[in-house]
Amino acid sequence: MKHVLALAVASLVSASASAAEGMWTLDNLPTRALQSAYDFSPDADWVRNAMRSSVRLAGGCSGSFVSDEGLVLTNAHCIVGCVQGLSSAEEDRLNDGFVAASRAEELQCPAEELNVLQEITDVTDRIAKVTAGKSGREYIDARNAEVSRIEDACVAGDASGKRCDVVSLYAGGQHHLYAYKRYQDVRLVFSPEYAAGFFGGDPDNFNFPRYNLDMGLLRAYENGQPAKVEHHFRLNPAGAQPGELTMVTGHPGRTQRQLTVAQLERVRDLDLINNLLLLAERRALLAQYSRGGEEAARQAQSDLTFTENSYKVFRGQLQALLDPQVFAAKRREEAELRTAAESSTPWDEIAQAQQVRRTLYYPHMLIGQQRAFDSRYFQFASILLRGGDERPKPNAERLPEFQDAGLTRLEQTLFSKSPVYPEFETVKLTHSLTKFRELLGTDHPTVQQVFGGKSPEALAAELVNGTRLGDAAERERLWRGGKAAVDASQDPFIRLARALDAESRALRSRFESEVDAVEGRNAESIARTRFARYGTGVYPDATFTLRLSYGEVRGWNELGNDIAPYTRIGGLFERATGFAPYALPQRWLDAKDRLDLDTRFNFVSTNDIIGGNSGSPVINRNAEVVGLAFDGNIHSLGGSFWYDETLNRTVSVHSAAMIEALDKVYGATHLVEEIDPVGAR
């Protein structure tokens, strides 16, 4: 990793993105750079088609329409929640795979939502006007109220079909309104066996060569019928050749490339260290639970996968920030901006806010954010309790997550019929309660209030055994009944949430006033300095909004060894050992003689992506899908803080492999025909 970081430092530039670096908003594409490097300049029609063919999975991934009947291509690992929610001990669709042979067999996901961006509007002036001269709580309340008014007017009474989000860009330097078409009837069409979609498991995660069919298909429905969509991509099985332009349109979750040095130091010394410690324990807990039998392993499977993935991400980020050369480059970048600014006050005040963060860290995380209670039951209880209190208020005065613009998604989560497993919930809750007591101390008043002299094990068992919140009908009854119904409930999880609510709200309010407001207000000032010096030739940090990154298919050199950019299907069988995580499903073993083993399977490119881009289409200049992004290599884990073209790589499923597998492994010729690959007619 030291070798990697030494090379990366050379690419840390503050003003202009180098080569393929950048996650660009679609209203500010780097057209000059694209024209210069690839003789390509997308026009308005190309951009509109790319925007409306790209899809966001509200749960945290990306996708794209690949037919005019609402068929959506994404990653298998992005729809694990849907597939697991449709599975049981008797019918394990997650591990056995699923192919809908007809529209009638497509299964509605318990809590999936798709968003398709329609329009971007600059609302910076409106936010600036209402927050001018304000600070602390007054700043937060004024900003949130104006955001609520903007989003509410945008939705205009069509919450079931429209979603509107005010998005902060350039650390608050700009605010844009993103208006989406919303689909909440989303059905499962295809998912490969877990062993095929995540072949190689944790050992191969963030590595290359890879041999994963990490693809899945959903379908958007409207009024009970497949959605008719005007814009969609076609797949091109030829893929892209080395050096050919590739673009990724997706929804990167969050980068931290514009944080101050003080903020990066806090991320390194506080956030990452503590997250890694908690995740390491949680990984061991889930692994131990999985050893309790096949059903226990099935229940914990997706949770364990995501925990392992998160641990690897945070570990890579920590290793990146431990390199002194990285911070030297960040300090040089900050010094340039300080010199250009009228005052160093914004940086100094943000630095002071980091000290408050450190003081509030454990109480805010455990009580304010309620992470001391790792259970879906408690999540339901908190939504019900606060929903009962917040919904009667005027929309602009509610907590943001309970404002009208977000209620439709909240209700979908609350009413989901995805099964809840009491024994699994008890184990998770016991662990989080144990950490709650350990981190705040036995004598902390809230710890004493919660435990009442009981052990974590006894308290968790008492809560889980006494609750009725595992029943979706009971949750809906309480939600529809509003505050009166929730206040009358004696469910133990609702009683717990009620006992903690005042302190949780107070910690949240203090954090917003003393940290968020300080960082937000001063980040706006820094952003103005950045704009004055560099303009919008610098892309904003990722915000889980639609972005385009450009690059090309290219391998890299690892300690003197050239890494080829492609793998082939034949390599999958060579890598298979018969033992997890290198065990192939029987369906693949049976199909070996039918497959063209020379078909390209996975490939790497220089596209700049981050978490949230999973499921993004990789397209060519003709807006044809040549791949499906599902991962990055190990060197990309520092991508939260910078981009290094020499080593950072996006890992994707090749378009040819997707068609080959659907046709010859899964017999889904009807899906291949619907996708209508380029050259198939």
TATA-V322734 format. One record per residue. RES is the residue in one small letter. PSI is psi in degrees with one decimal (999 if undefined). D_FIRST is the distance of its C-alpha to the first C-alpha in Angstrom with 1 decimal. Layout:
BEGIN
RES;PSI;D_FIRST + RES;PSI;D_FIRST
END
This chain:
BEGIN
m;-33.5;0.0 + k;-39.8;3.8 + h;-42.3;5.3 + v;-47.3;4.9 + l;-34.7;6.2 + a;-39.4;8.6 + l;-35.5;10.0 + a;-32.5;10.3 + v;-34.2;12.3 + a;-22.5;15.0 + s;0.8;15.8 + l;91.7;16.4 + v;145.0;20.2 + s;-33.2;22.7 + a;-52.9;25.8 + s;135.1;25.5 + a;135.8;23.2 + s;127.2;21.7 + a;-117.8;22.8 + a;4.3;21.9 + e;142.7;20.5 + g;137.8;22.6 + m;93.8;24.2 + w;136.3;27.8 + t;150.5;30.9 + l;-10.0;33.6 + d;7.2;36.1 + n;58.9;33.9 + l;149.4;32.3 + p;65.8;30.9 + t;-36.9;33.8 + r;-41.6;33.9 + a;-41.2;30.3 + l;-42.3;31.1 + q;-43.3;34.3 + s;-43.6;32.8 + a;-33.8;29.9 + y;7.1;31.7 + d;44.6;35.4 + f;127.7;35.3 + s;100.5;36.8 + p;133.1;37.3 + d;-179.3;40.8 + a;-37.7;41.9 + d;-39.7;42.9 + w;-45.0;39.5 + v;-43.2;37.8 + r;-43.3;40.3 + n;-43.3;40.0 + a;-40.7;36.2 + m;-45.8;36.5 + r;-5.6;39.2 + s;-18.3;37.7 + s;145.9;34.4 + v;142.4;34.5 + r;129.0;32.8 + l;118.6;32.7 + a;-22.7;33.6 + g;-8.9;31.6 + g;21.8;28.3 + c;-175.9;27.8 + s;170.6;29.1 + g;-170.8;31.5 + s;148.1;34.2 + f;134.5;37.9 + v;14.9;38.5 + s;165.3;42.3 + d;6.8;45.2 + e;34.0;45.9 + g;14.3;42.9 + l;129.0;40.6 + v;127.7;37.0 + l;129.6;33.9 + t;-170.3;30.8 + n;150.3;28.2 + a;-38.4;29.4 + h;-15.9;26.9 + c;-19.3;28.4 + i;17.5;31.9 + v;-41.0;31.1 + g;-42.4;33.1 + c;-49.3;36.0 + v;-41.8;36.1 + q;-35.0;35.7 + g;-20.7;38.4 + l;8.5;40.6 + s;165.2;40.0 + s;176.5;41.8 + a;-29.3;42.2 + e;-28.6;44.9 + e;92.3;43.1 + d;82.6;39.3 + r;-23.0;38.4 + l;-43.7;34.7 + n;-24.6;34.5 + d;-14.2;37.5 + g;166.6;36.8 + f;132.6;39.3 + v;120.3;41.3 + a;117.7;44.1 + a;-17.3;46.9 + s;170.7;48.7 + r;-34.0;48.6 + a;-23.6;50.6 + e;-5.0;47.9 + e;132.4;45.1 + l;133.1;44.2 + q;127.3;43.8 + c;141.5;40.5 + p;-34.2;41.2 + a;56.8;39.3 + e;142.1;37.7 + e;137.7;38.2 + l;138.3;37.5 + n;136.3;37.5 + v;117.7;38.2 + l;130.4;38.0 + q;-34.5;41.4 + e;147.0;41.5 + i;128.8;39.6 + t;134.2;41.7 + d;119.5;40.9 + v;22.9;42.2 + t;-45.7;40.6 + d;-36.7;44.0 + r;-43.0;45.3 + i;-42.9;42.5 + a;-38.0;42.7 + k;-44.6;46.4 + v;-20.2;46.6 + t;-3.0;43.8 + a;128.7;45.1 + g;2.5;45.8 + k;157.5;44.5 + s;170.2;41.9 + g;-140.3;40.9 + r;-36.5;42.6 + e;-40.0;45.0 + y;-48.0;42.1 + i;-46.5;40.5 + d;-40.9;43.9 + a;-42.8;45.0 + r;-49.2;41.8 + n;-38.5;41.8 + a;-41.5;45.5 + e;-39.4;45.3 + v;-43.8;42.4 + s;-44.5;44.6 + r;-41.5;47.5 + i;-47.4;45.6 + e;-39.9;44.1 + d;-42.8;47.4 + a;-34.4;49.3 + c;-44.1;46.9 + v;-38.7;47.2 + a;46.7;51.0 + g;2.4;52.0 + d;53.1;50.0 + a;-26.4;47.3 + s;-22.5;47.4 + g;-4.1;46.7 + k;141.8;44.8 + r;138.1;41.8 + c;128.7;41.2 + d;129.4;38.2 + v;123.6;38.0 + v;131.0;34.4 + s;124.9;33.0 + l;157.6;31.1 + y;46.3;29.5 + a;35.5;29.3 + g;-0.4;33.1 + g;-27.1;34.1 + q;153.3;35.5 + h;124.4;36.9 + h;145.1;37.6 + l;121.1;39.6 + y;117.3;38.3 + a;125.5;41.1 + y;150.2;40.4 + k;135.4;42.6 + r;134.3;42.1 + y;121.5;42.5 + q;-7.7;42.8 + d;96.5;44.5 + v;129.7;41.5 + r;145.9;41.9 + l;129.8;39.8 + v;-45.0;40.5 + f;137.1;37.8 + s;129.1;34.9 + p;168.9;33.6 + e;145.0;33.2 + y;-39.6;30.2 + a;-23.5;29.1 + a;-40.4;29.3 + g;-28.7;27.7 + f;40.9;24.7 + f;132.9;24.7 + g;-16.7;21.8 + g;-148.1;21.5 + d;-35.8;18.5 + p;-36.5;16.9 + d;-10.9;16.8 + n;133.4;16.2 + f;28.9;13.5 + n;171.0;13.4 + f;139.6;15.6 + p;151.6;18.2 + r;154.7;20.1 + y;68.1;23.8 + n;132.5;24.8 + l;66.3;28.1 + d;68.9;26.8 + m;150.1;30.0 + g;160.0;32.9 + l;130.3;36.1 + l;169.9;38.0 + r;132.3;41.3 + a;135.7;42.5 + y;148.0;46.1 + e;129.4;48.7 + n;38.2;52.1 + g;3.0;51.5 + q;152.4;50.9 + p;133.7;47.9 + a;136.9;46.9 + k;114.1;48.1 + v;140.5;45.4 + e;-32.9;46.1 + h;133.4;42.6 + h;158.4;40.2 + f;154.8;37.9 + r;150.6;38.7 + l;138.2;36.3 + n;104.3;36.1 + p;-17.1;35.3 + a;-22.0;34.6 + g;-154.3;31.3 + a;143.0;29.6 + q;159.8;29.1 + p;133.0;26.1 + g;-10.0;26.5 + e;142.4;28.8 + l;128.6;28.6 + t;140.5;27.2 + m;142.5;27.5 + v;122.7;26.5 + t;113.0;29.0 + g;-168.1;27.9 + h;74.8;27.4 + p;136.8;23.9 + g;-63.2;24.1 + r;126.9;22.5 + t;164.7;20.1 + q;42.5;19.9 + r;-14.4;19.5 + q;14.1;22.8 + l;154.7;22.5 + t;167.7;23.5 + v;-41.4;21.4 + a;-38.8;23.5 + q;-40.3;22.7 + l;-37.7;18.9 + e;-39.8;19.3 + r;-41.1;21.4 + v;-45.1;19.1 + r;-49.3;16.3 + d;-22.6;18.8 + l;-63.2;21.2 + d;-54.1;20.6 + l;-43.0;17.1 + i;-49.0;17.8 + n;-38.4;21.2 + n;-40.8;20.4 + l;-42.3;17.9 + l;-44.7;20.6 + l;-41.2;23.2 + l;-36.6;21.4 + a;-43.0;20.5 + e;-40.7;24.3 + r;-38.0;25.4 + r;-44.0;23.5 + a;-39.8;25.2 + l;-47.7;28.5 + l;-37.4;28.4 + a;-40.9;27.5 + q;-43.1;30.4 + y;-38.7;32.7 + s;-25.3;31.9 + r;2.4;33.1 + g;-2.0;36.5 + g;172.3;37.6 + e;-41.7;37.3 + e;-39.6;38.5 + a;-42.1;36.2 + a;-39.0;33.2 + r;-43.2;34.5 + q;-38.9;34.9 + a;-4.1;31.4 + q;-54.9;29.6 + s;-37.1;28.5 + d;-42.9;27.8 + l;-40.4;25.5 + t;-47.6;23.7 + f;-32.8;23.1 + t;-44.3;22.1 + e;-41.1;19.4 + n;-45.3;18.2 + s;-40.0;18.3 + y;-43.4;16.5 + k;-39.0;13.5 + v;-51.3;13.7 + f;-35.7;14.1 + r;-42.7;11.3 + g;-39.5;8.8 + q;-40.0;11.0 + l;-43.5;11.0 + q;-37.2;7.4 + a;-46.2;7.9 + l;-10.8;11.3 + l;-10.4;10.5 + d;121.5;9.3 + p;-27.0;12.8 + q;-31.5;12.7 + v;-46.8;12.4 + f;-31.4;15.5 + a;-41.5;17.2 + a;-40.2;17.2 + k;-36.8;18.5 + r;-37.7;21.1 + r;-42.8;22.3 + e;-46.0;22.7 + e;-38.0;24.7 + a;-36.9;26.7 + e;-44.0;27.9 + l;-39.7;29.2 + r;-39.9;30.8 + t;-35.9;32.6 + a;-17.0;33.9 + a;159.8;35.0 + e;-27.1;38.4 + s;154.3;37.0 + s;2.4;33.9 + t;-44.4;35.5 + p;-43.3;33.4 + w;-39.3;30.1 + d;-41.4;31.9 + e;-35.4;33.4 + i;-39.4;30.1 + a;-40.5;28.7 + q;-36.8;31.7 + a;-26.8;31.3 + q;-30.5;27.9 + q;-37.8;29.9 + v;-41.6;32.2 + r;-46.0;29.3 + r;-39.7;28.2 + t;-40.3;31.9 + l;-3.8;32.5 + y;-60.2;29.2 + y;-47.2;30.5 + p;-42.0;34.0 + h;-42.7;33.0 + m;-47.9;30.4 + l;-38.2;32.7 + i;-49.3;36.1 + g;-47.1;35.8 + q;-5.5;33.4 + q;30.8;34.9 + r;-2.7;31.8 + a;-8.3;33.7 + f;76.7;35.6 + d;82.1;33.4 + s;140.3;36.1 + r;-31.2;37.5 + y;-44.5;40.9 + f;-37.2;39.9 + q;-45.9;38.4 + f;-45.5;41.8 + a;-42.0;43.7 + s;-41.9;41.9 + i;-44.3;42.5 + l;-45.5;46.1 + l;-52.4;46.8 + r;-32.5;45.4 + g;-39.8;46.7 + g;-35.4;50.1 + d;-36.7;49.8 + e;-38.1;48.2 + r;-31.6;50.0 + p;-16.0;53.4 + k;158.8;52.1 + p;143.2;52.3 + n;-44.3;49.3 + a;-14.8;47.9 + e;-3.1;48.1 + r;162.7;46.1 + l;142.3;42.5 + p;-37.5;40.6 + e;-12.3;39.7 + f;10.2;43.5 + q;158.6;44.7 + d;-36.8;46.6 + a;-25.5;43.9 + g;-3.1;41.6 + l;-33.7;44.2 + t;-44.5;44.3 + r;-38.7;40.7 + l;-43.8;41.1 + e;-36.7;44.3 + q;-42.9;42.6 + t;-43.7;40.0 + l;-37.6;42.8 + f;1.8;45.1 + s;137.2;42.7 + k;12.3;44.2 + s;132.0;40.9 + p;147.3;41.6 + v;131.6;40.6 + y;109.1;40.3 + p;-43.9;41.8 + e;-41.4;40.3 + f;-43.0;36.8 + e;-37.0;37.4 + t;-42.7;38.8 + v;-46.9;35.7 + k;-43.5;33.4 + l;-39.8;35.8 + t;-44.0;36.3 + h;-46.3;32.6 + s;-35.3;32.3 + l;-37.0;35.6 + t;-44.0;34.3 + k;-34.8;31.4 + f;-49.8;33.9 + r;-39.7;36.0 + e;-45.1;33.2 + l;-31.7;31.5 + l;-20.8;34.8 + g;145.6;36.9 + t;-31.2;40.0 + d;-2.4;42.3 + h;133.1;40.9 + p;-40.0;43.9 + t;-35.9;42.2 + v;-45.9;40.8 + q;-39.6;44.3 + q;-44.6;45.8 + v;-45.2;43.6 + f;-35.3;43.9 + g;34.1;47.5 + g;-4.7;47.2 + k;161.3;45.6 + s;161.2;42.5 + p;-40.2;39.6 + e;-46.0;40.6 + a;-40.8;44.3 + l;-44.5;43.6 + a;-44.6;41.3 + a;-41.9;43.9 + e;-43.8;46.8 + l;-49.1;45.1 + v;-41.3;44.2 + n;-24.9;47.5 + g;-6.0;49.5 + t;154.1;47.9 + r;9.4;49.3 + l;-3.4;46.4 + g;-13.2;45.1 + d;114.9;48.1 + a;-33.4;47.4 + a;-38.1;51.2 + e;-39.9;51.2 + r;-41.6;48.4 + e;-37.9;50.2 + r;-45.0;53.5 + l;-39.4;52.0 + w;-47.0;50.3 + r;-31.1;53.6 + g;-13.0;55.6 + g;-157.5;53.7 + k;-39.7;53.7 + a;-44.2;57.0 + a;-41.8;55.7 + v;-41.9;52.4 + d;-31.8;54.3 + a;-15.7;56.6 + s;138.6;53.9 + q;19.0;53.5 + d;133.5;50.4 + p;-33.1;48.3 + f;-35.7;45.1 + i;-38.8;47.0 + r;-40.3;48.6 + l;-47.0;45.2 + a;-38.3;43.9 + r;-40.6;47.1 + a;-29.2;46.8 + l;-12.3;43.4 + d;-43.8;44.0 + a;-46.0;45.4 + e;-38.7;42.6 + s;-44.2;39.9 + r;-40.6;41.5 + a;-42.6;41.9 + l;-40.8;38.3 + r;-44.5;37.3 + s;-42.5;39.9 + r;-42.6;38.7 + f;-43.6;35.1 + e;-41.6;36.2 + s;-43.3;38.5 + e;-14.6;36.5 + v;-63.5;33.0 + d;-45.8;33.1 + a;-40.6;36.1 + v;-46.7;34.8 + e;-43.4;31.4 + g;-48.3;33.2 + r;-44.5;36.0 + n;-29.2;33.8 + a;-34.2;31.2 + e;-40.7;34.2 + s;-42.8;35.1 + i;-38.7;31.7 + a;-38.1;31.8 + r;-38.2;35.1 + t;-41.1;33.7 + r;-42.2;30.9 + f;-44.0;33.6 + a;-33.3;35.8 + r;-40.2;33.2 + y;-13.3;31.4 + g;-159.7;33.6 + t;21.5;32.4 + g;-3.2;30.4 + v;134.0;27.4 + y;153.8;26.7 + p;157.4;26.9 + d;153.5;24.2 + a;144.4;24.4 + t;24.7;27.4 + f;37.6;27.9 + t;163.8;30.3 + l;127.7;30.7 + r;159.7;28.4 + l;129.9;28.0 + s;148.0;24.9 + y;152.8;25.4 + g;-149.3;23.4 + e;160.1;23.9 + v;122.8;23.1 + r;132.5;20.5 + g;-164.0;18.0 + w;173.5;15.0 + n;123.8;13.8 + e;101.8;10.9 + l;43.9;10.8 + g;-6.0;14.5 + n;130.2;15.5 + d;127.1;17.2 + i;116.2;16.7 + a;148.9;20.2 + p;-12.4;20.8 + y;151.2;23.3 + t;167.9;24.0 + r;157.2;27.7 + i;-34.5;29.8 + g;-33.3;30.6 + g;-26.0;27.0 + l;-45.8;27.4 + f;-31.7;30.2 + e;-33.1;28.5 + r;-23.5;25.6 + a;135.3;28.0 + t;-13.8;28.9 + g;-6.7;31.4 + f;138.5;29.4 + a;141.3;27.5 + p;21.0;25.0 + y;33.0;26.0 + a;126.3;29.7 + l;142.8;31.4 + p;151.5;34.3 + q;-34.0;37.7 + r;-36.9;38.5 + w;-40.4;35.7 + l;-40.4;36.9 + d;-26.7;40.4 + a;-3.2;39.4 + k;-43.8;37.6 + d;-18.1;40.7 + r;-18.8;41.2 + l;146.9;37.8 + d;104.3;36.9 + l;-12.6;33.9 + d;-3.9;32.9 + t;132.5;32.4 + r;137.8;29.0 + f;-70.4;27.3 + n;158.1;23.8 + f;164.8;22.2 + v;151.2;19.4 + s;168.2;20.2 + t;10.7;18.8 + n;142.3;20.6 + d;105.7;19.1 + i;172.6;19.5 + i;175.3;18.7 + g;137.4;20.2 + g;-27.7;24.0 + n;-11.7;23.7 + s;129.5;23.9 + g;-1.4;27.2 + s;140.9;27.3 + p;141.2;29.2 + v;117.2;27.7 + i;160.1;30.8 + n;-173.7;32.1 + r;-18.1;34.5 + n;10.2;37.4 + a;40.6;35.9 + e;139.2;35.5 + v;121.6;32.9 + v;-7.4;30.7 + g;173.7;28.1 + l;108.7;27.0 + a;133.0;23.6 + f;-7.4;22.3 + d;177.8;18.5 + g;166.4;15.3 + n;175.4;12.4 + i;-29.4;9.1 + h;-15.6;8.0 + s;-7.2;11.2 + l;-21.9;10.7 + g;3.3;10.3 + g;-13.6;13.6 + s;-25.6;15.7 + f;-23.8;15.2 + w;174.3;14.8 + y;135.2;14.8 + d;106.1;13.2 + e;-23.8;15.5 + t;-27.1;13.8 + l;-31.8;11.2 + n;129.0;12.5 + r;140.3;15.1 + t;137.0;17.9 + v;129.7;19.1 + s;155.6;22.9 + v;131.6;25.9 + h;143.5;28.1 + s;-36.7;31.6 + a;-37.1;33.2 + a;-36.0;31.7 + m;-44.9;32.9 + i;-44.0;36.4 + e;-44.6;36.4 + a;-45.7;35.5 + l;-41.4;37.9 + d;-52.1;40.7 + k;-20.0;40.3 + v;-43.8;38.5 + y;-4.6;39.9 + g;26.6;43.2 + a;56.0;42.7 + t;-28.9;44.6 + h;-32.9;46.0 + l;-37.7;42.6 + v;-42.8;41.8 + e;-38.2;45.2 + e;-41.3;44.6 + i;-32.1;41.2 + d;66.6;43.2 + p;147.8;40.4 + v;130.7;41.0 + g;-5.8;43.1 + a;-18.7;44.5 + r;999;47.9
END
